[in-house]
């Protein structure tokens, strides 16, 4: 039996792969794996999707870095990062456009002050939209509340990832590539779950559980200030540049609606599923709701998934001295005659000595 004939016996023939305008059928590729995960259980960061596969071709094909790849099993475009050839077999690794956010944000069209010397401000939609375009997305979709405005120093000199990560944690959610746009999904505690029959999966391993009663945060530019809801030792950590008291109140109001909930660290090594599920979707198991924050899909005759979630990111009290470590310059505090603010950046201020 030829390699291609063998593939047709183990792979769903409905799948197709498109590269450089050439459409490959399921008998041309194998070992198709899609993986994606989000940071801190969907409370912050960027979820980057990765697609790996083996492709058969009797003739040489152009699989240079950056070449677009469309796989019918996943609703996004991937771009080749690496393709190693061994005979007629190409081993390919490709990522969605979230891989591009490590580039530095281009601020050449932005200035800190206007012609009259007033401090310029921008909306979140303006900056996230610009990041989307610079990273190759056609657009962005988002529903965020914090911060109310952005200043030049909030994004100047930073990578797109750093900017997005600071916005994500302030709104307790995650950015990802969906439908080829840069989208933001806020975190919600699980309220319902899908059941996977025992015959369709391996054993589910629940490692630990933690009751969540509230939110903990230190404000990134004023780490002397702690904002909390709920009980000590059971608060999820959303500390960041913009998580001031209003941000914490809003996040807690959204997440804690209906009261406390349980966060489980868990995993399942193989489960037969019908389709890709959105991160944050929960599995119902023995009366527990187990949300999915990391997923790996193997495409064959069936879609076999590996799901997991890490431990709850609990925020713990730190002394004022501990919170100052890592912050050489603090907002609105005198630090030997130097001050840093979001609005104006580095500012020299007089030091007043008293006896």
N, C-alpha and C positions, 0 to 999 in steps of 0.2 A: 504493500500500500504506500502510495506517495505521501509526502508531508502534507500537501494540500488536501488530498483525499481523506487523510486521517483527521485533519482539522474539521472537515465538514461533518464528521461523526460526533464531535464533542462540543461544537459551537452552535449557538442560535443563529441560523442563517439569515434572520431578519436584520442583523446588525450590519452596518456599513461604515467604512472609513474613507474620508476624503482628504487628499493631500495634493496641493498644486493642481487642482481641477480634475485629478484622477480619482475615481471612485473604486475602492477595493471592497470586495465582498468578504463574508466571514471565512471563506476558505483560503483567504490570503493572509490572515493574521491570527495570532494566538496570545495567550497569557496577558489578556487585557485586564488591567487593574487600575481602578480610580480610587484615590484616597484624599481625604480632607479632614481637617480638625480645626477647632478654634481655641484661643487662649483662655485660661481661667474659666472654663465652662461656659463660654459665650458671653462673659462679662466684659471683655475687651479684646482688642487686636484685630487681625486680618486673617481670615481663613483662606489659605492658598490651596487650590486643587492641583493634584498631580496625576498624570496619565502615563502609564508605562505599558509597552506591548512589544511583541515580535512581529515583524512584517516580512513576508516572502515576496521577492521580485526576481525574475529571471534576468532582468536588465537593470543597469545602474539607474538610480533615481536620486533626485536632489532633495536631501534631507538636512540642509544646512541649518544652523542655529537661527531661530526666529521664524522658521517656516510654519504656517498655520496648519492645524490639524483639527478636523471635525469628526467626532465619533457619535453615531446616532444614539448611543446609550446614555449620553450626558449632554444636557442642554447648555453648552457653552463652547467657546473656541479655545483650543490649547495651542501653545507655541513650542516648537522643539527646542530643548535645551541641549540635548546630546543624542547622537545616533551612531552606534558602533556597528560596523558591518563584519559579518563572518560568513563568507561564501555568498549565498543568495539570501541570507537572513540578516535583517537589520534589528538591533535592539534599541528601542527608542524611549526616551524620557521627555515628556512635555509638561508644561505648566499653563494654568490659566493666567489672565492678565494681572492678577494680584501679585504675581512674582515681580512685576515691574515697579512696585511701590518702594523698593529700596533705593531708587534714584533720588537725587537731591531735588527738592522743589524749586523750580525756576522762578525767581522773584524779580527778573529783569523788568517786568512791566508794572512793578509795585513800588511805592515809595512810602516812607514813614510819615511824611508831612505833605500837605497840599501847598499850593502856591502862596497861600496866606499864612503858612506856618502852623495850621491846625493839624492835629493828629488824625490820620486817616483810619477808618475802620471798614471792615468787610463782614458780610454775613457768612454763616457756615456754608450755606448753599453755594455761594460764590467760590469759596476756597475749595470745597470738596469737588465741585464741578470742574474747577481748573485742574485739580489733581487727577480727576478721571481722564480728562483730555490728554494731559501730559503723559499718563501711563497707558494710553491707547484705548481707553473705554470710549464708546460713543456718548455716554452720559452717566448720570448718577441718580440714584433714588434713595431718599433718606427721610427720616422722621426723628429729628433730634432737637433738644431744647437748650442744651448748655454748650458753650457759653452764649450769652446774648449777642455779643459781637466778638470779632477777632481783630487783634492789632498786628502790626507789621512784625513785632518781635515774637508773636505766637507761631509764625511759620518761617521767618527768615533764617537761613543757615541750617535748616532741618531737612531730613529726608521725608518723602511723602509718607512712608511708614510711620515715622515718629509723630507727624501731625495727625494722621488718622487714628493712631493708637491713643493719643491724648484725648481726642474727641470721643472715641469709642468708650473709654472707661468713664468719662464724664456723663455718658448717657447709658452706661451699663448695657453694651451690646457689641456686635461684631460686624465688620465689613466683609463682604465676599463678592465673588463674580457670579452673577446669576442672570441668565438671559442676555449675556454679553455686556451688561451694565454693572457699574460699581454700586452695590446695594448695601444698606445698613439694616440689620435686624436687631431690635431691642430684646434683651433677656426677659423671659417670663418664666415663673415657676410652672412646672408641669401640672396640668389639671386633668388630662385624660391620657390614656395610653393604648398602644396597639398590642394585641396579643399574638405571639408567635408560638404555634403549637410545638410541643416537645419533640415531635417527630420531624420537625423542620429546622431543628437547631441542635447545637451541642449544649452542654450544661451552662447555665448562667451563673457567673461567679460574683456574688455581692460581697465586697471586701469590708466595707464599713458604711455607717450612716451617721449623719449629723443633723440635728434639728436646727433650722435657721429661723431666728426670731427678728432679725433686723439687719442694718447696714452700718458699716464702719468706714470712715474716710479721714485722712489728713489732707488738707488743702495744699496742693503742690507748691504754691507760691507763699503760703503762710503755714509752714509745718508746725508752728506752735499751736495751731487751732485744730482740735479734733471735733468731728461731727458724727454723731452716732444715733441710732435708734435700736430698740430691742435690748437683749440681755448680753452681758459680757461673755465672751467665749463662744457665742453662737451668731456672730455677725459676719456677713460676707464682706470682703474688703474691696472697696472701689476707690481707693486713694489715688489722686492724680492732680494734674495741673489745674483743672477747673472744678473739682468736686468740693465746692464750698457748701454752706449750709442749705441753700436753696436747691442745689443739685442733689444732695443727699435726701432731702425731704421728698423731692419728686421721684427719685429712684426707689426709695423705700415705699412710697405710696403705691407705685406700680407693682413692685415685686411682692410686697407683703399683703396685698389685698386678699382678704379672707383668712389672714392669720399665718402662723408659723407653718413651715413645710420641711420635709426631709430631703436632704441632699445625699445621694448614695454614690460611692465609688464602686464601679462594677465593670464587668466585661463579658462578652460572649465571643468565642473564637470563630464560629461559623453559624450563619442563619440564612435560610433561603428566603429571599424577598422578591417582590414583584417589580420594584422600581427603586430608584434613588429616593432617600428620605431626607428632609431638611434637617440640618443640625438643630438640636433642641427638641425634636420629636421624642416622645417617651415610649418605652416598652412597659407594658403592664405584666408584673410577675409577682406572684404570691402576695398580693395586696399592696405591693410597692410600685411606684412610678419611677422608672429608670430612664432619665433623659440621655440622649445620644450627643456627645460632644466631640467624638472622634469616630470616623468611619472609613472602612476600606472595603471596596467592592471588587470581586473577581467575576468577570463575565465569561460564561461558558454556556452549556445547555440551560443552566439556571443562573440567576444572579446570587452569589453567595457572599454575604456581608460579614465583616468583623466590626463589632460595635464596642464602645467603651466610654467611660467618663472618669475623670480623675477625682481626687479628694476636694472637698469644699475649700475655697480660698478664704480662710478665716482671718479677719483682721484683729490684731491684738494691740492692747494699749502699750505705748512706748513713752518713756519719760521725755520731757522737753529737750533734754540734752541729746538723747538718742535720736530724736526727730530732726535735730539740727545737723547731724552727721550727714554728709552728702549734699548739703545745701551751703555752699560757700557764701553766697549772697542771698539775702532774703528780701522779699518785697516789703516796702514800707518800714524797714528796720535800718537803723544806723549801724553800719559795719565798718568802723574806722574811716568814715568820711565817704563811703561808697554805698550806693543804693541801686537796686534793679527793680524795674516795674515793667508790666506788660505793655503799658502805653508808650513809654519813652526809652526803655532799655537801661543802659548804664548811666547813672547820674551821680555827679559829685555833689556832696552836701557838706555843710560845715559841721565840724565836731565840736560840741560844747562840753568843756570839762567843768566839773563841779567838785568842790571840796567836800 
